[in-house]
Amino acid sequence: MNGNEKHFTLKYGKGEVSFSIPKARLLYELAGRNRKPPADLVAAYRHALDHPIDSPPLKELIRPGDKVAITVSDVTRGWQRNADTLPLLLEYLNQAGVSDEKVSVILAVGAHRQNTADEFVELCSEGVCRRVRVVNHNAWETSNMVYLGRTAAAQRSL
């Protein structure tokens, strides 16, 4: 690598991918702040559900018997540890009156390949896969989608 290139390493799947871009072609670099993981993931997750930013707590937005869809990244972002947090979210929903039968987990595949049944377990945990419906989203199957319009931000960009 020479001084005219910027090197990047990104998490991908269970590992990392590295690449370089000529500095002259790099328009902008947005870097997040590295934060230490919480000492108590369970407490931190429950606190976040009850104290979201600019929103009422989740339990105030849902009603007993509601249908709930949870989106989860596909296997290319398996490092996000959803298998650790989804059971906590299901417990929270159950306490708010939403039964497991009313919950679906949708793996947001985008343009990637469909995830396998083993990857469902890896991403969501075996327990979650036994409790609720877990499915791949298929971005090419438009007959299974409903157009809901444009967001205000999308309208402004036209």
C-alpha positions in Angstrom: 0.0 0.0 0.0 1.3 3.4 -0.9 0.7 6.8 0.7 -1.9 7.7 -1.9 -4.4 5.0 -0.6 -6.6 4.8 2.4 -6.9 1.3 3.9 -10.1 0.0 5.5 -10.9 -3.1 7.5 -14.6 -3.8 8.1 -16.4 -6.5 10.0 -18.1 -9.0 7.6 -19.8 -12.2 8.6 -17.7 -13.9 11.2 -14.6 -12.1 10.2 -13.3 -9.0 8.4 -12.7 -7.8 4.9 -9.9 -5.3 4.1 -9.5 -3.1 1.0 -7.9 0.1 -0.1 -9.2 3.1 -2.0 -7.2 5.8 -3.7 -7.4 8.9 -1.5 -8.3 11.0 -4.5 -11.4 8.9 -5.0 -12.5 9.1 -1.3 -15.3 11.6 -0.9 -15.8 11.3 2.9 -15.0 9.0 5.7 -17.6 8.6 8.5 -16.1 6.9 11.6 -18.2 5.9 14.6 -17.0 6.1 18.2 -15.6 2.9 19.6 -17.4 2.2 22.8 -16.8 -0.5 25.4 -19.5 -3.1 25.5 -21.9 -2.8 28.4 -20.8 -4.7 31.6 -24.3 -6.0 31.8 -25.9 -6.5 28.4 -29.3 -7.6 29.8 -29.7 -4.5 32.0 -28.4 -2.2 29.2 -30.8 -3.7 26.7 -33.8 -3.6 29.0 -32.9 0.0 29.9 -32.8 0.9 26.2 -36.3 -0.6 25.6 -37.7 1.5 28.4 -35.7 4.7 27.7 -35.4 5.1 23.9 -34.2 8.4 22.4 -37.1 10.6 21.3 -39.8 8.0 21.7 -42.0 6.5 24.4 -41.0 3.2 25.8 -41.7 0.3 23.5 -44.3 -1.2 26.0 -46.3 2.1 25.5 -46.4 1.7 21.8 -47.6 -1.9 21.6 -50.9 -3.4 22.7 -51.7 -6.9 23.9 -52.4 -9.1 20.9 -50.5 -6.8 18.4 -48.6 -8.5 15.5 -44.9 -7.6 15.7 -42.3 -8.0 12.9 -38.6 -7.7 14.0 -36.0 -7.2 11.3 -32.5 -8.7 11.8 -29.5 -8.3 9.6 -28.4 -11.3 7.5 -25.4 -13.5 8.0 -23.0 -10.9 6.6 -23.6 -9.0 9.9 -23.6 -11.9 12.2 -21.2 -10.0 14.6 -24.2 -7.9 15.8 -25.1 -10.6 18.4 -28.8 -10.6 17.8 -28.9 -14.2 19.2 -28.1 -12.6 22.6 -30.7 -9.8 22.4 -33.7 -11.4 20.6 -34.6 -13.6 23.6 -34.7 -10.4 25.7 -36.9 -8.6 23.2 -39.3 -11.6 23.1 -39.5 -11.6 26.9 -40.3 -7.9 26.9 -43.0 -8.4 24.2 -44.5 -11.3 26.1 -44.7 -9.1 29.3 -46.4 -6.4 27.2 -49.1 -9.0 26.1 -47.7 -10.0 22.7 -47.5 -13.8 22.4 -44.8 -15.6 20.5 -47.4 -16.6 17.9 -47.9 -12.9 17.0 -44.1 -12.3 16.4 -42.1 -12.8 13.2 -38.4 -12.3 12.7 -37.5 -11.2 9.2 -33.9 -11.5 8.1 -33.1 -8.4 6.1 -31.2 -10.1 3.2 -31.3 -7.2 0.8 -29.4 -8.2 -2.4 -27.5 -10.9 -0.5 -28.2 -14.6 -0.8 -30.9 -16.2 1.3 -29.8 -17.4 4.7 -29.9 -21.2 5.5 -31.7 -22.8 8.4 -28.4 -23.2 10.2 -27.8 -19.5 9.8 -31.2 -18.7 11.2 -30.1 -20.5 14.4 -26.7 -18.7 14.3 -28.3 -15.3 13.9 -31.4 -15.7 16.1 -30.5 -18.6 18.5 -32.1 -22.0 18.5 -34.6 -21.0 21.2 -35.9 -18.0 19.2 -36.2 -20.2 16.1 -38.3 -22.7 18.1 -40.5 -19.9 19.6 -41.3 -17.6 16.7 -41.5 -17.6 12.9 -38.1 -16.7 11.3 -38.0 -16.0 7.6 -35.7 -14.5 4.9 -36.9 -11.4 3.2 -36.7 -11.7 -0.6 -36.2 -8.3 -2.2 -36.9 -9.8 -5.6 -40.4 -11.1 -4.7 -42.3 -7.9 -5.2 -45.7 -9.7 -5.1 -45.1 -10.2 -1.4 -44.7 -6.5 -0.7 -47.0 -3.6 -0.2 -46.2 -0.1 -1.4 -46.8 2.4 1.5 -45.6 5.6 -0.2 -42.6 7.9 0.2 -41.2 9.3 3.4 -41.2 13.1 3.8 -37.4 13.0 3.4 -37.7 11.1 0.1 -40.4 13.7 -1.1 -38.0 16.6 -0.4 -35.2 15.0 -2.4 -37.3 14.8 -5.6 
